[in-house]
Amino acid sequence: MKILITGAGGQLGRALQDRFAEHRPLALTHNELDIGDRGAVLDLASEAPEVILHAAAMTNVDGCERDPEAAYRINALGTQNLALLAQRCDAVMLYVSTDYVYDGKKGSPYWEGDQTNPLSVYASSKLAGEWYVEHLLSRFYIARTAWVYGPGGNNFPKKILALAETNPRLSVVTTESGHPTYTPHLADGIYRLLESGAYGRYHLVNEGSVSRYEFACAILAAAGREVPVDPIDHYPRPAMPPAHVTLSTYAARAVGASLPSWQEGLLGWLAAEGII
């Protein structure tokens, strides 16, 4: 099977390369493929990909807020370009989307068909990418995920441990909840989702949701760092994140593509980083 991976240099992109290594995927980094360049993307038709794993994105949420045109060029129009490539090659496409498409105000787990309400440029641009995939293709998967982190990345767990090295106390918000998702687990879920042949929209996250504060406390405890953490209810930033997003993973579980618990993911990350 001929597989194309976009965003190959990112945390998820590297995990996808590892999980799909048996297929020798064509894995392209941001420097190797500007997905906002339609001509460059459509030129890849010569490679005749059968599956496109679209993990490339502008994921700097605050950066998207500051530069909406860049966000839409990559997250919306870049995804449109990949969908047009899939259309031209009759390829299956999997688009990695985000829990930020919800506003976090439901008060119970979100199902895939629930009303979306993006609160930021990042969220709106990713949702626009979903629209292109759904309207241009018939054979596609949309995998909404959350709080992605993996070995070697600049991510929330790494930042918390770095702050703990230089600060006697930390302050972390309690007003944002989600699913910490470990990239090797996510890549495996994507692999099994593709095996299922059950096209559609899915929530692919590690099981269980926690607040940023609870996650920070768990990171420090698992790493053996005794640094106090103060709960706060606000942290100023350009973009507004959704408050409390818990995702139903029933659909993924129904096709055998569910992920382990977030606690198992955290231990996997700490071990991969050589911290435990």
C-alpha positions as CSV (number, residue, x, y, z in Angstrom):
1,M,0.0,0.0,0.0
2,K,1.4,3.4,-1.0
3,I,1.0,5.9,1.8
4,L,1.7,9.6,1.9
5,I,2.2,11.2,5.3
6,T,2.2,15.0,5.7
7,G,3.7,16.8,8.7
8,A,6.3,14.0,9.0
9,G,8.6,16.1,11.2
10,G,6.0,16.7,13.9
11,Q,5.3,14.6,17.0
12,L,2.4,12.7,15.3
13,G,4.1,12.5,12.0
14,R,7.1,10.7,13.5
15,A,4.8,8.3,15.3
16,L,2.9,7.6,12.1
17,Q,6.1,6.8,10.3
18,D,7.0,4.3,13.0
19,R,3.6,2.6,13.0
20,F,3.3,2.4,9.2
21,A,7.0,1.6,8.6
22,E,6.1,-1.8,6.9
23,H,4.6,0.2,4.0
24,R,7.6,2.4,3.5
25,P,5.5,5.6,3.4
26,L,6.4,8.7,1.6
27,A,6.8,11.0,4.6
28,L,7.2,14.7,3.9
29,T,8.0,17.4,6.5
30,H,6.8,21.0,6.3
31,N,10.1,22.0,4.7
32,E,9.7,19.3,2.0
33,L,6.1,20.0,1.2
34,D,4.2,23.3,1.6
35,I,0.7,22.0,1.7
36,G,-0.6,25.6,1.1
37,D,1.0,25.4,-2.4
38,R,-1.7,23.7,-4.5
39,G,0.6,23.0,-7.4
40,A,3.2,21.3,-5.2
41,V,0.6,19.2,-3.6
42,L,-1.1,18.1,-6.9
43,D,2.3,17.3,-8.3
44,L,2.4,14.4,-5.9
45,A,-0.2,12.7,-8.0
46,S,2.8,11.2,-9.9
47,E,3.5,9.2,-6.7
48,A,0.0,7.7,-6.9
49,P,-0.7,7.5,-3.1
50,E,-3.4,5.1,-2.1
51,V,-3.7,6.5,1.4
52,I,-3.0,10.0,2.6
53,L,-2.4,10.5,6.3
54,H,-2.8,14.3,6.7
55,A,-1.1,15.3,10.0
56,A,0.4,18.6,8.8
57,A,-1.1,21.7,10.5
58,M,-0.4,25.1,12.0
59,T,-0.9,24.0,15.6
60,N,0.3,27.1,17.4
61,V,-3.1,28.2,18.6
62,D,-2.1,31.6,19.7
63,G,0.0,32.1,16.5
64,C,-3.1,31.3,14.5
65,E,-5.0,34.0,16.4
66,R,-2.3,36.5,15.5
67,D,-2.1,35.5,11.8
68,P,-5.5,34.2,10.6
69,E,-4.5,34.2,7.0
70,A,-1.5,31.8,7.7
71,A,-3.8,29.6,9.7
72,Y,-6.4,29.3,6.9
73,R,-3.8,28.9,4.3
74,I,-2.4,25.8,6.0
75,N,-5.3,24.3,8.0
76,A,-8.2,25.0,5.7
77,L,-6.8,25.5,2.1
78,G,-3.9,23.1,2.7
79,T,-6.4,20.4,3.7
80,Q,-8.4,21.3,0.6
81,N,-5.3,20.7,-1.5
82,L,-4.7,17.3,0.0
83,A,-8.4,16.4,-0.5
84,L,-8.0,17.4,-4.2
85,L,-5.0,15.2,-4.4
86,A,-6.9,12.3,-2.9
87,Q,-9.7,12.9,-5.4
88,R,-7.3,12.9,-8.3
89,C,-5.6,9.7,-7.1
90,D,-8.8,8.0,-5.8
91,A,-7.0,7.7,-2.5
92,V,-8.4,7.3,1.0
93,M,-7.7,10.3,3.2
94,L,-7.4,10.6,6.9
95,Y,-7.4,14.1,8.3
96,V,-6.3,14.8,11.8
97,S,-8.6,17.4,13.4
98,T,-9.1,18.7,16.9
99,D,-11.4,18.8,19.9
100,Y,-11.1,22.6,19.7
101,V,-14.0,22.5,17.2
102,Y,-16.3,22.3,20.3
103,D,-16.8,25.1,22.8
104,G,-16.6,22.9,25.8
105,K,-20.0,24.1,27.3
106,K,-22.1,20.9,26.7
107,G,-21.6,19.5,30.2
108,S,-21.4,15.9,29.0
109,P,-19.3,13.9,26.5
110,Y,-19.4,15.1,22.9
111,W,-20.5,12.7,20.2
112,E,-19.1,13.1,16.7
113,G,-22.4,14.5,15.4
114,D,-22.8,17.2,18.0
115,Q,-23.0,20.8,17.1
116,T,-19.5,22.5,16.7
117,N,-18.8,26.0,17.9
118,P,-15.1,27.0,17.3
119,L,-13.9,29.8,19.6
120,S,-10.6,30.6,18.0
121,V,-9.0,31.0,14.6
122,Y,-7.2,27.8,15.0
123,A,-10.4,25.9,15.7
124,S,-12.3,27.6,12.8
125,S,-9.5,26.8,10.4
126,K,-9.4,23.2,11.4
127,L,-13.2,22.9,11.1
128,A,-12.9,24.4,7.6
129,G,-10.5,21.7,6.7
130,E,-13.1,19.1,7.8
131,W,-15.6,20.8,5.6
132,Y,-13.4,20.4,2.5
133,V,-12.7,16.7,3.3
134,E,-16.3,15.9,3.8
135,H,-17.5,17.8,0.6
136,L,-14.8,16.7,-1.8
137,L,-14.4,13.0,-0.8
138,S,-16.5,9.9,-0.2
139,R,-13.7,7.7,1.3
140,F,-12.3,9.6,4.2
141,Y,-11.7,9.5,8.0
142,I,-11.7,12.6,10.2
143,A,-9.9,11.9,13.5
144,R,-10.6,14.5,16.1
145,T,-7.9,14.3,18.8
146,A,-6.7,16.5,21.7
147,W,-3.7,17.6,23.7
148,V,-1.2,15.7,21.5
149,Y,2.3,15.0,22.9
150,G,5.0,12.6,22.0
151,P,8.7,11.7,22.4
152,G,11.1,14.5,21.4
153,G,8.4,17.1,21.1
154,N,8.0,20.5,22.6
155,N,4.8,19.8,24.5
156,F,2.9,20.3,27.7
157,P,4.6,17.6,29.8
158,K,8.0,18.7,28.8
159,K,7.2,22.4,29.6
160,I,5.8,21.4,33.0
161,L,9.0,19.5,33.9
162,A,11.2,22.3,32.6
163,L,9.3,24.9,34.7
164,A,9.6,22.6,37.7
165,E,13.4,22.8,37.4
166,T,13.5,26.6,37.7
167,N,10.4,27.5,39.8
168,P,9.6,26.7,43.4
169,R,5.9,26.7,42.7
170,L,3.8,26.3,39.5
171,S,0.3,27.7,38.6
172,V,-1.9,25.8,36.2
173,V,-5.5,26.4,35.1
174,T,-8.4,24.2,36.3
175,T,-10.8,25.7,33.8
176,E,-9.6,23.7,30.8
177,S,-10.2,20.0,30.5
178,G,-9.4,17.5,27.8
179,H,-7.8,14.2,26.8
180,P,-4.0,14.1,26.9
181,T,-3.2,11.9,23.9
182,Y,0.2,10.1,23.4
183,T,1.3,10.0,19.8
184,P,2.3,6.3,19.5
185,H,-1.2,5.4,20.9
186,L,-2.8,7.8,18.4
187,A,-0.8,6.4,15.5
188,D,-1.9,2.9,16.4
189,G,-5.5,4.0,16.7
190,I,-5.2,5.5,13.2
191,Y,-3.7,2.3,11.9
192,R,-6.6,0.2,13.2
193,L,-9.1,2.8,12.0
194,L,-7.8,2.4,8.5
195,E,-8.0,-1.4,8.8
196,S,-11.6,-1.1,9.8
197,G,-12.7,0.4,6.4
198,A,-15.5,2.2,8.4
199,Y,-15.2,5.7,6.9
200,G,-16.4,8.7,8.8
201,R,-15.7,11.0,11.7
202,Y,-14.2,9.7,15.0
203,H,-12.8,10.8,18.3
204,L,-9.4,9.4,18.7
205,V,-8.0,10.3,22.1
206,N,-6.6,8.5,25.1
207,E,-9.4,7.4,27.5
208,G,-10.3,9.7,30.3
209,S,-10.3,13.5,30.6
210,V,-8.5,15.8,33.1
211,S,-7.9,19.4,33.7
212,R,-4.6,21.1,32.8
213,Y,-4.0,21.4,36.6
214,E,-4.7,17.6,37.2
215,F,-2.5,16.7,34.3
216,A,0.4,18.8,35.5
217,C,0.1,17.3,39.0
218,A,0.1,13.8,37.5
219,I,3.2,14.6,35.3
220,L,5.2,15.8,38.3
221,A,4.1,12.9,40.6
222,A,4.9,10.3,37.9
223,A,8.3,11.9,37.3
224,G,9.1,12.1,41.0
225,R,9.2,15.9,41.2
226,E,8.0,17.4,44.4
227,V,7.0,20.8,43.2
228,P,3.7,22.4,44.5
229,V,1.1,23.3,41.9
230,D,-1.4,26.1,42.6
231,P,-4.8,25.8,40.8
232,I,-5.8,29.0,39.0
233,D,-8.9,29.8,36.9
234,H,-7.4,32.0,34.2
235,Y,-4.3,32.4,32.2
236,P,-4.1,35.3,29.7
237,R,-3.5,34.3,26.1
238,P,-4.6,35.6,22.6
239,A,-6.8,32.6,21.8
240,M,-9.7,31.2,23.8
241,P,-9.5,27.5,24.3
242,P,-12.7,25.4,24.9
243,A,-13.3,25.0,28.6
244,H,-14.2,21.4,29.4
245,V,-14.2,19.0,26.4
246,T,-14.8,15.3,27.1
247,L,-15.2,13.2,24.0
248,S,-17.2,10.1,23.6
249,T,-15.0,7.4,22.1
250,Y,-17.8,4.9,21.5
251,A,-17.5,5.0,17.7
252,A,-13.7,4.3,17.8
253,R,-14.3,1.5,20.3
254,A,-17.0,0.0,18.1
255,V,-14.5,-0.4,15.2
256,G,-11.6,-1.6,17.4
257,A,-9.6,1.7,17.2
258,S,-9.8,2.9,20.8
259,L,-6.8,4.1,22.7
260,P,-5.5,3.2,26.2
261,S,-6.0,5.5,29.2
262,W,-4.2,8.8,29.4
263,Q,-2.3,7.6,32.5
264,E,-0.8,4.7,30.4
265,G,0.1,7.3,27.8
266,L,1.9,9.5,30.3
267,L,3.9,6.6,31.6
268,G,4.8,5.6,28.1
269,W,6.1,9.2,27.4
270,L,8.1,9.4,30.6
271,A,9.7,6.0,29.7
272,A,10.5,7.1,26.1
273,E,12.1,10.3,27.4
274,G,14.2,8.4,29.8
275,I,12.7,10.1,32.8
276,I,11.5,6.9,34.5
